[in-house]
């Protein structure tokens, strides 16, 4: 049974890698961004159309003859579109899921995602060690390695957005820029894979900042909010920004309620509190409004967690 599963995973990995490579090759021929996007959606759209047709004719002998092939195509599509997040599905995905149940055309009741096809059993950022990244770099199916690593990184960035809005935004922009250059054929599969490996290492390093700076994760998040503007960072200096970040956490944490961001009066009080702290430490006046906005966004991200403590 284990041997059969490993064989299936190997076949799926090769199939996904082939589809991804074909889609990238097709996208390379297109001139506009929309045409390139369509090229990258071509397989998923084609399988969705096939699934609709199969559902309509599933009782016929002709449909039953291609049942297994249709199920295989659906399994590959599911693996490619499934993300590391458990968020909602699009109407098209929900429709396909219903059709799969009705037609019973899926090869197995287990829907494998692209992580498992790539041999990644526990898609967690903590596994982004040098050994793991070296294993990803050495995978034969480069397109599959790229897609699996992209989804793994994207999942971590989404998770991080609940804790550090500035840092997650920075990493998200780097990920999107690298993938965009790849889709525009400005860099090769190997080159974009190297960029994502470098990004993964930077994300891993970011998790260790607390140990190096002596700041809590919450303080680091507010430090990043204050230091997002390079001019402010240069004018204030790192030591003073750390002090401000610490005071922001102490004061904001003691003032938040679950729904403060939805009440105008509460938001106004919070804005006054933040401005008062920035003025106290001489944060550049012309940069205060932008800093206050970012600090409030960070406070919103942490509010639910704080209100429960």
Secondary structure, 3 states (H helix, E strand, C coil): CHHHHHHHHHHHHHHHHHHHHHHHHHHHHCCCHHHHHHHHHHHHHHHHHHHHHHHHHCCCHHHHHCHHHHHHHHHHHHHHHCCCCCCCCCHHHHHHHHHHHHHCCCCCCCCCCHHHHCCCCCCCHHHCCHHHHHHHHCCCCHHHHHHHHHHHHHHHHHHHCCCCHHHHHHHHHHHHHHHHHHHCCCCCHHHHHHHHHHHHHHHHHHCCHHHHHCCCHHHHHHHHHHHCCHHHHHHHCHHHHHHHHHHHHHHHHCCCCCCHHHCHHHHHHHHHHHHHHHHHCCCCHHHHHHHHHHHHHHHHHHHHHHHHC
